């Protein structure tokens, strides 16, 4: 039983880099263009989570979804005001 392999992937440097860049794109989505930067950041967060950076990758993906929604609500408020 001691030689059983885990199904979880080990975290790599590429996973951490994708996650960090995903958080950067979440900020850019909030400030600049929510659709372009938000979707790219969402993909990077998911890729980071799949590559092994489990909690932070999913947090980056969720941060991008939140940034898209908040930014679109702010844009809608300015347009309809």
C-alpha positions in Angstrom: 0.0 0.0 0.0 2.9 2.3 0.5 3.7 2.3 -3.2 0.3 3.5 -4.4 0.6 6.5 -6.7 -1.5 9.6 -6.2 -3.8 10.7 -9.0 -3.0 14.4 -8.2 -0.5 16.1 -10.5 2.5 17.7 -8.8 2.7 21.5 -9.0 5.1 22.8 -11.6 6.6 26.2 -12.2 4.4 26.5 -15.4 1.3 26.0 -13.3 2.3 28.7 -10.8 3.2 31.1 -13.7 -0.2 30.5 -15.4 -1.9 31.2 -12.1 -0.1 34.4 -11.4 -0.6 35.7 -14.9 -4.3 34.7 -14.5 -4.6 37.0 -11.4 -2.8 39.8 -13.4 -5.4 39.4 -16.2 -8.2 39.6 -13.6 -7.0 43.0 -12.6 -6.6 44.1 -16.2 -10.1 42.8 -16.9 -11.4 44.9 -14.1 -9.6 48.1 -15.3 -9.4 47.8 -19.1 -11.4 45.4 -21.2 -13.4 42.7 -19.3 -14.1 40.4 -22.2 -10.7 40.0 -23.7 -8.6 40.0 -20.5 -11.2 38.2 -18.5 -11.5 35.3 -20.8 -7.7 35.0 -21.2 -7.3 35.1 -17.5 -10.1 32.5 -17.0 -8.3 30.1 -19.4 -5.0 30.7 -17.6 -6.5 30.0 -14.2 -8.0 26.8 -15.4 -4.8 25.7 -17.1 -2.9 26.5 -13.8 -5.3 24.4 -11.8 -5.1 21.5 -14.2 -1.3 21.6 -14.3 -1.3 21.2 -10.5 -1.7 24.5 -8.8 -5.1 23.4 -7.5 -6.4 26.0 -5.0 -4.8 29.2 -6.5 -5.6 28.2 -10.1 -9.3 27.9 -9.4 -9.2 31.1 -7.4 -7.6 32.9 -10.4 -10.4 31.5 -12.6 -13.1 32.7 -10.1 -11.4 36.1 -9.8 -11.6 36.5 -13.6 -15.3 35.6 -13.6 -15.9 38.1 -10.8 -13.9 40.8 -12.6 -15.9 40.3 -15.8 -19.2 40.6 -14.0 -18.2 43.6 -11.9 -16.6 45.4 -14.8 -19.7 44.8 -17.0 -21.9 46.1 -14.3 -19.9 49.2 -13.9 -19.8 49.8 -17.6 -23.6 49.3 -17.7 -24.1 51.8 -14.9 -22.1 54.5 -16.7 -23.8 53.9 -20.0 -27.3 54.0 -18.6 -26.7 57.0 -16.4 
